Amino acid sequence: MLASVLETPWLGDTNVPCRTEPDLFFAEAPADVEAAKAVCGACPVREQCLADALDRKEPWGVWGGQLLVAGQVVARKRPRGRPRKNPAPVAA
């Protein structure tokens, strides 16, 4: 996680989840990204983390419980590969 959130005087000894497993917050697999978002749920600096990341236009990663791609919040990470040419029919 970035210094603006982790190396600030106001953070003190606050336990921030991203300190223990930072690679999870920059994962490639959609399931890992969702796991990182869930870890952020109870973080005491979640709102500040997201606000700072948006201000900096972070290129990618999970910040404040949201996935950022090219500095913008996106709902979920798409899996690798091309989408299906003929989408599966949706059950009614």
C-alpha positions in Angstrom: 0.0 0.0 0.0 1.1 3.5 -0.6 3.0 5.7 1.8 0.3 8.3 2.0 -1.8 5.9 3.9 0.8 3.8 5.7 3.4 6.3 6.7 1.3 9.1 8.2 1.4 10.3 11.8 -2.4 9.9 12.2 -2.2 6.2 11.5 -0.1 5.4 14.5 -0.2 1.8 15.5 -3.4 1.1 13.7 -3.5 -2.4 12.3 -4.0 -2.1 8.5 -4.7 -5.4 6.7 -2.7 -4.6 3.6 0.5 -4.5 5.6 0.5 -8.2 6.1 -0.3 -9.4 2.5 0.3 -6.5 0.1 0.5 -8.7 -3.0 -3.2 -9.7 -2.6 -4.2 -6.1 -3.3 -2.6 -6.2 -6.8 -3.6 -9.7 -7.7 -4.4 -10.9 -11.3 -7.1 -13.5 -10.5 -10.6 -12.1 -10.1 -11.2 -14.3 -7.0 -8.1 -12.8 -5.3 -9.3 -9.3 -6.1 -12.6 -10.1 -4.5 -10.8 -11.5 -1.4 -8.8 -8.3 -1.2 -12.0 -6.2 -1.3 -13.4 -8.3 1.5 -10.3 -7.8 3.6 -10.8 -4.0 3.3 -14.3 -4.2 4.8 -13.2 -3.8 8.4 -10.2 -1.6 7.8 -10.2 1.6 9.9 -8.7 3.7 7.1 -10.8 2.4 4.2 -12.4 5.7 3.3 -9.1 7.7 3.5 -7.3 5.0 1.5 -9.9 5.1 -1.3 -10.0 9.0 -1.4 -6.2 9.2 -1.6 -6.0 6.6 -4.3 -8.6 8.4 -6.4 -6.8 11.7 -5.9 -3.5 10.1 -7.1 -5.3 8.3 -9.9 -3.7 5.0 -8.9 -3.3 2.9 -12.1 -4.5 -0.3 -10.6 -5.1 -2.4 -7.5 -7.6 -2.6 -4.6 -7.7 0.6 -2.6 -10.2 1.2 0.2 -12.2 -1.9 -0.7 -12.7 -0.9 -4.4 -10.9 -2.1 -7.5 -9.2 0.7 -9.5 -8.2 0.4 -13.1 -6.6 3.4 -14.8 -7.5 5.6 -11.8 -11.2 4.7 -11.9 -13.3 2.5 -9.8 -14.6 -0.6 -11.6 -17.1 -3.1 -10.3 -15.1 -6.3 -10.9 -12.1 -7.6 -12.6 -12.6 -9.4 -15.9 -10.9 -12.8 -16.2 -8.1 -13.2 -18.7 -8.8 -14.1 -22.2 -11.4 -13.1 -24.8 -15.1 -13.0 -24.1 -17.1 -15.8 -25.6 -18.1 -15.2 -29.2 -21.5 -16.6 -28.7 -22.7 -15.9 -25.2 -24.4 -18.6 -23.2 -28.2 -18.2 -23.2 -29.7 -16.6 -20.1 -32.3 -18.7 -18.3 -35.6 -16.9 -17.9 
